[in-house]
Amino acid sequence: MSIGASTITVTPSTPTPSSETKSRFERRTPNSKMSVASDSPVHSSSSDDLAAFLETELDSDSDSSSESFPIEQAHDADAQVSNHSIALAFDGTIMLKRQKLEYPEDETENVASLAFSGEISEASSSKVPCEHPGTFGNMCFVCGQKVEVTGVSFGYIHKGFKLQQDEVTRLRDIDMKALQSQRKLCLVLDLDHTLLNSTVLRDLKPEEEYLKSHTHSLQGDVSGGDIFMLEFMHMMTKLRPFVHSFLKEASKMFVMYIYTMGDRPYARQMAKLLDPKGEYFGERIISRDDGTVKHQKSLDVVLGQEKAVLILDDTENAWPGQKDNLIVIERYHFFASSCKQFDHRFQSLSQLKSDESEPEGVLSAVLKVLKQTHSLFFQDGGEDLSSRDVRSLLKQVRKEILKGCKVVFSRVFPTKCQAEDHPLWRVAEGLGATCATEVDASVTHVVAMDVGTEKVRWAIREKKFVVHRGWIDAANYLWKKQPEDNFGLEQLKKQGTDDVTVEK
């Protein structure tokens, strides 16, 4: 089973003359199906319920659009069932494929035997107790019994789909091998302020009204547009510059997920704008409705090993358990309401009638980081990549940003604060800079908030760089060293900063 790489086909059982349990586990090309089938019937008291449940599933799916896959509870436990093949494509898609087979009427007691592997399919035998690796609704997809499974819900794959933690771990191990064979990793992408910016229409400022005449039609091909008015949702959305090129290039290296704190309808609509042909995300669209912890994100619901998953998000605190996987990106504030949301006093890009640069913008810089990390993971082309970990490699890439810089701080940290414990000090070191408390000939930069300090005067005399703390912040969020001239103390005065700083 592989996310975006393979498909698992689970085929219901049919009676055969042989009493021997047969199973097959077939692995084909990366884009083919992994199929598991058991030829032995399951002797379970709930088998008719499972059959009716699957029939209801098939019928409901045939009437629904490809955008959602609602599950209805099985109503008729005695429904006559055709045989089906249920394909669980762990690119996040579930496909229910009817395979109408003709059998004599006295053989209509066939029961769907669902299994994810040859080993698990053997659990359907009456001699082997089923371990209930997962459920649809409250029915085990192996034996058909009604059970309560404690584990992880994967509602974005299919409503009511739940897996035990051991099964999740097993699938991740299989997926890791499949992805490595394709030289791919996993990439989880936030939406708002990362790939796009949305605003409620009523929050548009008078100076933003001009945008309404620049919106792209939602009819037909939307791939050429970057700003859309979604009146049925009472909002306007602006895609971040370079996003289409970013997704195209990233898809060559990663299996990609969307993970947003927005609700499911919003997430799916944004996916249509970003990926109108369904090339990049499939059904791997995770919303706040799918998370395991309220107001937080985690990789619990991502079917990829943590050591092979990178995350792109503008909010570090959203990922308390996976900060080492995280690339924190500068927020995209296109609309005035976005600036207001974060209490920014500057004008938005729309108010300035401006936008980020495509070739020099944030997504372009992040794409380079992704390429570096991916290259490091797969370098040497060896077969055994089990020791590779994107978390350590990402730190390695970060340390290249300010490598060779030695930084001294002046009037940046409060007096009672131990300099080495201040977040800015740790960020600078994470970016590869060497930090010090006193100046010497090896110092390259003095970070200050006031031109009147002794350290700043020394730096000017010695022709060292004098910058304000924004130089480090920008390198952190833009993932590249910034021109010092853009962060001189004279720019700080123009911004009218009110930072309270005490000589340290």
C-alpha positions as CSV (number, residue, x, y, z in Angstrom):
1,M,0.0,0.0,0.0
2,S,1.5,3.3,-0.9
3,I,0.4,6.9,-0.7
4,G,0.2,8.1,-4.2
5,A,2.2,5.2,-5.4
6,S,0.1,2.1,-5.3
7,T,-3.4,0.9,-4.8
8,I,-4.7,-1.9,-2.6
9,T,-7.5,-3.9,-4.0
10,V,-9.6,-5.8,-1.5
11,T,-11.7,-8.4,-3.2
12,P,-14.7,-10.1,-1.6
13,S,-14.5,-13.8,-1.1
14,T,-16.4,-16.4,-3.2
15,P,-17.1,-20.0,-2.4
16,T,-14.7,-22.5,-4.0
17,P,-14.6,-26.3,-4.0
18,S,-11.4,-26.2,-2.0
19,S,-11.5,-25.6,1.7
20,E,-8.0,-24.3,1.7
21,T,-7.6,-20.6,2.4
22,K,-5.9,-19.0,-0.6
23,S,-4.4,-15.5,-0.6
24,R,-2.4,-13.6,-3.0
25,F,-0.4,-10.4,-2.6
26,E,0.5,-8.9,-5.9
27,R,2.9,-6.0,-6.2
28,R,3.2,-4.4,-9.7
29,T,4.5,-1.1,-11.1
30,P,4.3,2.0,-9.0
31,N,1.1,3.2,-10.5
32,S,-0.6,-0.2,-10.5
33,K,-2.7,-1.9,-7.9
34,M,-1.6,-4.0,-4.9
35,S,-4.3,-6.6,-4.7
36,V,-5.2,-9.0,-1.9
37,A,-7.9,-11.6,-2.3
38,S,-9.0,-14.5,-0.2
39,D,-11.0,-17.3,-1.8
40,S,-12.4,-18.7,1.4
41,P,-15.7,-17.6,2.8
42,V,-15.9,-16.0,6.2
43,H,-18.2,-17.7,8.7
44,S,-19.3,-14.7,10.7
45,S,-22.7,-13.9,12.2
46,S,-22.4,-10.4,10.9
47,S,-21.5,-11.3,7.4
48,D,-24.8,-10.4,5.9
49,D,-24.6,-7.0,7.6
50,L,-21.2,-6.4,6.1
51,A,-22.5,-7.5,2.6
52,A,-25.4,-5.1,2.9
53,F,-23.1,-2.4,4.2
54,L,-20.8,-2.7,1.2
55,E,-23.8,-2.8,-1.2
56,T,-25.0,0.5,0.3
57,E,-21.6,1.9,0.0
58,L,-21.4,1.1,-3.6
59,D,-24.8,2.5,-4.4
60,S,-24.2,5.7,-2.5
61,D,-20.8,6.2,-4.2
62,S,-22.3,5.7,-7.7
63,D,-24.7,8.5,-7.0
64,S,-22.2,10.9,-5.5
65,S,-19.6,13.1,-7.2
66,S,-16.0,12.3,-7.3
67,E,-15.4,15.1,-4.8
68,S,-16.8,13.3,-1.7
69,F,-17.5,9.8,-0.6
70,P,-20.3,9.7,2.0
71,I,-20.9,6.5,3.8
72,E,-24.5,5.6,4.8
73,Q,-25.3,3.0,7.4
74,A,-26.5,-0.3,6.0
75,H,-30.2,-0.5,6.3
76,D,-31.0,-4.0,5.0
77,A,-29.1,-6.8,6.5
78,D,-30.6,-9.3,4.1
79,A,-29.8,-7.4,0.9
80,Q,-28.8,-9.5,-2.0
81,V,-25.3,-8.6,-2.9
82,S,-23.2,-8.7,-6.0
83,N,-19.5,-9.3,-5.6
84,H,-17.4,-6.1,-5.6
85,S,-13.8,-5.1,-5.5
86,I,-13.1,-2.3,-3.0
87,A,-9.9,-0.5,-3.9
88,L,-8.3,1.5,-1.2
89,A,-5.9,3.7,-3.0
90,F,-3.6,5.3,-0.4
91,D,-3.1,8.3,-2.5
92,G,-6.2,9.0,-0.3
93,T,-8.8,7.8,-2.8
94,I,-11.3,5.1,-2.2
95,M,-12.8,3.5,-5.3
96,L,-15.7,1.1,-5.2
97,K,-15.7,-0.9,-8.4
98,R,-18.6,-3.2,-9.2
99,Q,-17.7,-6.6,-10.4
100,K,-21.1,-8.3,-11.3
101,L,-20.6,-12.0,-11.2
102,E,-23.3,-14.7,-11.9
103,Y,-23.7,-17.4,-9.3
104,P,-26.5,-19.9,-8.8
105,E,-29.2,-18.7,-6.4
106,D,-28.1,-21.2,-3.7
107,E,-24.7,-19.6,-3.6
108,T,-26.0,-16.1,-2.6
109,E,-24.6,-16.6,1.0
110,N,-21.2,-15.3,-0.2
111,V,-19.6,-12.9,2.2
112,A,-17.2,-10.1,1.5
113,S,-13.8,-11.0,2.9
114,L,-11.8,-7.8,3.2
115,A,-8.1,-7.9,3.9
116,F,-5.1,-5.6,3.5
117,S,-2.5,-8.3,3.1
118,G,-2.0,-12.0,2.6
119,E,-1.3,-12.4,6.3
120,I,-4.3,-10.5,7.4
121,S,-6.6,-12.2,4.9
122,E,-5.8,-15.5,6.8
123,A,-7.6,-13.9,9.8
124,S,-10.8,-14.5,7.9
125,S,-10.3,-18.3,8.4
126,S,-12.4,-19.7,11.2
127,K,-9.2,-21.2,12.6
128,V,-7.4,-17.9,13.1
129,P,-8.9,-15.2,15.3
130,C,-9.3,-11.8,13.5
131,E,-7.2,-9.0,15.0
132,H,-9.6,-6.4,13.6
133,P,-6.9,-4.1,12.0
134,G,-9.6,-1.5,11.1
135,T,-13.2,-0.8,10.4
136,F,-15.6,0.9,8.1
137,G,-18.3,2.3,10.4
138,N,-18.4,-0.2,13.1
139,M,-17.6,-3.3,11.0
140,C,-14.2,-4.9,10.8
141,F,-13.1,-4.9,7.1
142,V,-11.5,-8.3,7.5
143,C,-14.1,-10.5,9.2
144,G,-17.2,-8.3,9.0
145,Q,-17.9,-8.4,12.8
146,K,-19.3,-5.4,14.5
147,V,-16.4,-4.1,16.7
148,E,-15.1,-1.0,18.4
149,V,-11.6,-0.3,17.1
150,T,-9.4,2.1,19.0
151,G,-7.1,3.8,16.6
152,V,-6.9,6.6,14.1
153,S,-9.7,7.8,12.0
154,F,-9.0,8.6,8.4
155,G,-12.1,10.4,7.5
156,Y,-10.5,12.3,4.6
157,I,-9.9,8.9,2.9
158,H,-13.4,7.7,3.6
159,K,-16.0,8.6,6.2
160,G,-16.0,6.0,9.0
161,F,-12.6,4.5,8.0
162,K,-10.5,3.7,11.1
163,L,-7.2,1.8,11.5
164,Q,-5.5,0.4,14.6
165,Q,-2.2,1.9,15.3
166,D,-0.3,-1.3,14.5
167,E,-1.9,-1.4,11.1
168,V,-1.0,2.3,10.5
169,T,2.6,1.5,11.4
170,R,2.6,-1.5,9.0
171,L,1.1,0.5,6.2
172,R,3.7,3.3,6.7
173,D,6.5,0.8,6.5
174,I,5.1,-0.5,3.2
175,D,4.6,3.0,1.9
176,M,8.1,4.0,2.8
177,K,9.5,1.2,0.6
178,A,7.2,2.2,-2.3
179,L,8.0,5.9,-2.1
180,Q,11.7,5.2,-2.0
181,S,11.5,3.1,-5.1
182,Q,10.1,6.2,-6.8
183,R,12.6,8.5,-5.1
184,K,9.8,10.4,-3.5
185,L,9.1,11.8,0.0
186,C,5.9,13.2,1.6
187,L,5.1,16.9,1.7
188,V,2.2,18.3,3.8
189,L,1.1,21.8,2.8
190,D,-0.9,24.4,4.7
191,L,-3.4,26.5,2.8
192,D,-4.1,30.0,4.3
193,H,-1.1,32.4,4.3
194,T,1.1,29.6,2.9
195,L,-0.2,28.8,-0.6
196,L,-3.0,31.4,-0.8
197,N,-4.9,34.1,1.1
198,S,-8.7,34.4,1.4
199,T,-11.0,37.1,2.7
200,V,-14.7,37.4,3.4
201,L,-16.2,39.7,0.8
202,R,-17.7,42.0,3.4
203,D,-14.2,42.6,4.8
204,L,-12.8,44.1,1.6
205,K,-11.7,47.7,2.1
206,P,-12.9,50.4,-0.3
207,E,-9.4,50.5,-1.8
208,E,-9.7,46.8,-2.6
209,E,-12.9,47.0,-4.6
210,Y,-10.9,47.1,-7.8
211,L,-10.1,43.5,-7.3
212,K,-13.6,42.4,-8.2
213,S,-13.0,43.4,-11.8
214,H,-9.8,41.3,-11.9
215,T,-11.2,38.0,-10.7
216,H,-10.9,34.8,-12.9
217,S,-14.0,32.9,-13.9
218,L,-14.7,29.6,-12.0
219,Q,-16.1,28.2,-15.2
220,G,-13.9,26.1,-17.3
221,D,-10.1,25.9,-16.9
222,V,-9.1,27.9,-13.7
223,S,-5.4,27.0,-14.0
224,G,-4.6,30.3,-15.6
225,G,-6.1,32.4,-12.9
226,D,-4.8,33.6,-9.5
227,I,-7.6,35.6,-8.0
228,F,-11.2,34.2,-7.7
229,M,-14.5,35.5,-6.3
230,L,-16.4,32.6,-4.7
231,E,-19.7,34.3,-4.2
232,F,-21.4,31.0,-3.1
233,M,-18.9,31.0,-0.2
234,H,-19.0,34.8,0.2
235,M,-15.3,35.1,-0.1
236,M,-12.4,36.0,-2.4
237,T,-9.2,34.0,-2.7
238,K,-5.8,35.0,-4.1
239,L,-3.2,32.3,-5.0
240,R,0.3,33.1,-4.0
241,P,2.6,34.0,-6.9
242,F,4.6,31.0,-8.2
243,V,2.2,28.5,-6.6
244,H,1.5,26.6,-9.8
245,S,5.1,26.2,-10.7
246,F,5.9,25.3,-7.1
247,L,3.3,22.5,-7.0
248,K,4.4,21.1,-10.4
249,E,8.0,20.9,-9.4
250,A,7.3,19.6,-5.9
251,S,5.1,16.9,-7.2
252,K,8.1,15.4,-9.0
253,M,9.8,14.8,-5.6
254,F,6.9,14.5,-3.1
255,V,3.6,12.9,-2.6
256,M,1.6,15.9,-1.4
257,Y,-1.1,16.5,1.1
258,I,-3.2,19.5,2.0
259,Y,-3.7,20.0,5.7
260,T,-5.7,23.1,6.8
261,M,-7.5,24.3,9.9
262,G,-10.3,25.3,7.6
263,D,-13.4,23.0,7.3
264,R,-13.7,20.3,4.7
265,P,-15.8,22.2,2.1
266,Y,-13.3,25.1,2.2
267,A,-10.4,22.7,1.9
268,R,-11.8,21.0,-1.1
269,Q,-12.7,24.2,-2.9
270,M,-9.2,25.6,-2.4
271,A,-7.8,22.3,-3.8
272,K,-9.9,22.8,-6.9
273,L,-8.2,26.2,-7.5
274,L,-4.7,24.9,-6.8
275,D,-5.1,21.6,-8.5
276,P,-8.0,21.8,-11.0
277,K,-7.0,18.5,-12.8
278,G,-6.5,16.6,-9.5
279,E,-2.9,15.8,-10.4
280,Y,-1.2,16.7,-7.1
281,F,-3.4,15.9,-4.1
282,G,-6.1,13.4,-5.1
283,E,-8.1,12.8,-2.0
284,R,-5.2,13.7,0.3
285,I,-7.1,16.8,1.6
286,I,-7.1,17.0,5.4
287,S,-9.2,19.6,7.2
288,R,-9.8,20.4,10.8
289,D,-12.6,17.9,10.8
290,D,-10.0,15.1,10.4
291,G,-7.5,16.1,13.1
292,T,-6.9,14.1,16.2
293,V,-6.3,17.1,18.5
294,K,-8.5,20.2,18.5
295,H,-6.8,23.4,17.2
296,Q,-3.6,21.5,16.4
297,K,-2.1,19.6,13.5
298,S,-0.2,16.3,13.6
299,L,1.1,13.6,11.3
300,D,-1.2,11.0,13.0
301,V,-3.5,11.1,10.0
302,V,-0.8,11.1,7.4
303,L,0.1,7.7,6.1
304,G,3.8,8.4,5.8
305,Q,6.7,7.8,8.2
306,E,7.7,10.9,10.0
307,K,11.3,10.6,9.0
308,A,10.2,11.0,5.3
309,V,7.6,13.9,5.8
310,L,8.3,17.6,5.4
311,I,5.7,20.2,6.4
312,L,5.2,23.7,5.0
313,D,3.2,26.0,7.2
314,D,3.2,29.6,8.3
315,T,2.3,28.7,11.9
316,E,4.9,26.9,14.0
317,N,2.6,26.5,17.0
318,A,0.2,24.5,14.9
319,W,2.6,21.6,14.9
320,P,3.8,21.1,18.5
321,G,4.8,17.5,18.0
322,Q,6.6,17.8,14.6
323,K,8.6,21.1,14.7
324,D,11.6,19.3,13.3
325,N,9.7,18.4,10.2
326,L,8.5,21.9,9.7
327,I,9.5,24.6,7.2
328,V,8.0,27.8,8.6
329,I,7.2,30.1,5.8
330,E,6.6,33.9,5.8
331,R,2.9,34.6,5.8
332,Y,1.2,35.8,2.6
333,H,-0.8,39.0,3.5
334,F,-2.5,39.9,0.2
335,F,-5.8,41.2,1.7
336,A,-6.2,44.0,4.3
337,S,-8.2,41.6,6.5
338,S,-5.2,39.4,6.8
339,C,-3.0,42.1,8.1
340,K,-5.8,43.0,10.6
341,Q,-6.1,39.4,11.7
342,F,-2.4,39.5,12.9
343,D,-2.5,43.1,14.1
344,H,-0.1,44.3,11.5
345,R,0.0,48.1,11.0
346,F,1.4,48.0,7.5
347,Q,-0.8,48.0,4.3
348,S,-1.6,44.7,2.5
349,L,-0.3,43.9,-0.9
350,S,-3.7,44.5,-2.4
351,Q,-3.9,48.0,-0.9
352,L,-0.4,48.7,-2.3
353,K,-1.5,47.2,-5.7
354,S,1.6,45.0,-5.5
355,D,2.5,41.4,-5.0
356,E,5.4,39.0,-4.3
357,S,7.9,38.3,-7.0
358,E,7.5,35.0,-8.7
359,P,11.2,34.2,-9.3
360,E,12.4,35.8,-6.1
361,G,9.4,35.2,-3.9
362,V,9.0,33.0,-0.8
363,L,7.7,29.9,-2.6
364,S,10.6,30.0,-5.0
365,A,13.1,30.1,-2.1
366,V,11.3,27.2,-0.3
367,L,11.3,25.1,-3.5
368,K,15.1,25.3,-3.4
369,V,15.1,24.1,0.2
370,L,12.9,21.2,-0.8
371,K,15.2,20.3,-3.7
372,Q,18.2,20.4,-1.4
373,T,16.6,18.2,1.3
374,H,15.3,15.7,-1.3
375,S,18.7,15.5,-3.0
376,L,20.5,14.9,0.4
377,F,18.0,12.1,1.2
378,F,18.6,10.2,-2.0
379,Q,22.2,11.1,-2.7
380,D,24.6,8.2,-3.5
381,G,21.6,6.3,-4.9
382,G,21.9,3.5,-2.4
383,E,19.3,0.9,-1.8
384,D,19.2,1.1,2.0
385,L,17.8,4.4,3.0
386,S,16.5,3.3,6.4
387,S,19.0,5.5,8.3
388,R,18.0,8.7,6.3
389,D,15.8,11.2,8.1
390,V,14.5,14.5,6.6
391,R,14.5,16.1,10.1
392,S,18.3,16.0,10.4
393,L,18.7,16.9,6.8
394,L,16.5,19.9,7.1
395,K,18.6,21.2,10.0
396,Q,21.7,20.6,7.8
397,V,20.1,22.8,5.0
398,R,19.2,25.5,7.5
399,K,22.7,25.8,8.8
400,E,23.9,26.8,5.4
401,I,21.8,30.0,5.4
402,L,24.0,32.1,7.7
403,K,27.1,29.9,7.6
404,G,30.3,32.0,8.0
405,C,28.5,34.8,9.9
406,K,29.6,35.7,13.4
407,V,26.9,37.8,15.2
408,V,27.0,40.0,18.3
409,F,23.8,41.5,19.8
410,S,23.5,44.9,21.2
411,R,20.4,46.2,23.0
412,V,18.3,43.3,21.7
413,F,17.8,41.2,24.8
414,P,16.3,42.3,28.1
415,T,18.9,42.7,30.9
416,K,17.6,39.8,32.9
417,C,17.6,37.4,30.0
418,Q,20.5,35.0,29.5
419,A,21.6,35.7,25.9
420,E,22.1,32.1,25.0
421,D,18.5,31.3,26.0
422,H,16.9,34.0,23.9
423,P,14.8,32.7,20.9
424,L,16.6,35.0,18.5
425,W,20.0,33.7,19.6
426,R,18.8,30.1,19.0
427,V,17.3,31.0,15.6
428,A,20.6,32.5,14.5
429,E,22.5,29.4,15.6
430,G,20.0,27.2,13.8
431,L,20.7,29.2,10.6
432,G,24.4,28.4,10.9
433,A,25.6,31.7,12.5
434,T,28.1,31.8,15.3
435,C,26.8,34.0,18.2
436,A,28.9,35.9,20.7
437,T,28.4,38.4,23.5
438,E,31.6,40.4,22.9
439,V,33.1,41.9,19.8
440,D,36.4,40.9,18.2
441,A,38.0,40.9,14.8
442,S,36.1,37.8,13.7
443,V,32.7,39.4,14.2
444,T,30.9,40.0,10.9
445,H,27.6,41.5,12.1
446,V,26.3,43.5,15.0
447,V,22.6,43.2,15.5
448,A,21.2,46.2,17.3
449,M,18.2,48.4,17.8
450,D,20.0,51.7,18.6
451,V,22.8,53.4,16.8
452,G,24.2,54.9,20.0
453,T,25.6,51.7,21.6
454,E,29.3,51.1,22.0
455,K,29.2,47.9,19.9
456,V,27.5,49.7,17.0
457,R,30.1,52.5,17.0
458,W,32.8,49.8,17.0
459,A,31.2,48.0,14.1
460,I,31.0,51.3,12.1
461,R,34.7,52.0,12.8
462,E,35.7,48.5,11.8
463,K,33.4,48.5,8.8
464,K,31.3,45.6,10.0
465,F,27.6,45.1,9.1
466,V,25.1,46.7,11.4
467,V,21.6,45.4,11.1
468,H,18.5,45.2,13.1
469,R,16.9,41.9,14.3
470,G,14.7,41.7,11.2
471,W,17.7,40.5,9.2
472,I,17.7,37.3,11.2
473,D,13.9,37.0,11.2
474,A,13.9,37.4,7.4
475,A,16.6,34.8,6.8
476,N,14.6,32.4,9.1
477,Y,11.2,32.8,7.2
478,L,12.6,33.3,3.7
479,W,15.2,30.5,4.0
480,K,18.0,32.5,2.5
481,K,20.5,35.2,3.6
482,Q,19.1,38.7,3.0
483,P,21.0,41.8,1.8
484,E,22.2,43.7,4.8
485,D,21.4,47.1,3.2
486,N,17.7,46.3,3.5
487,F,18.0,46.0,7.3
488,G,20.0,48.9,8.4
489,L,19.1,50.8,11.6
490,E,17.9,53.8,9.5
491,Q,15.1,51.5,8.1
492,L,14.2,50.6,11.6
493,K,13.6,54.3,12.4
494,K,11.4,54.7,9.3
495,Q,9.2,51.8,10.5
496,G,8.8,53.6,13.8
497,T,9.4,50.4,15.9
498,D,8.5,50.5,19.5
499,D,10.7,47.6,20.6
500,V,11.7,47.9,24.2
501,T,15.4,47.0,24.4
502,V,17.9,47.2,27.2
503,E,21.7,47.0,26.8
504,K,23.0,43.5,27.3
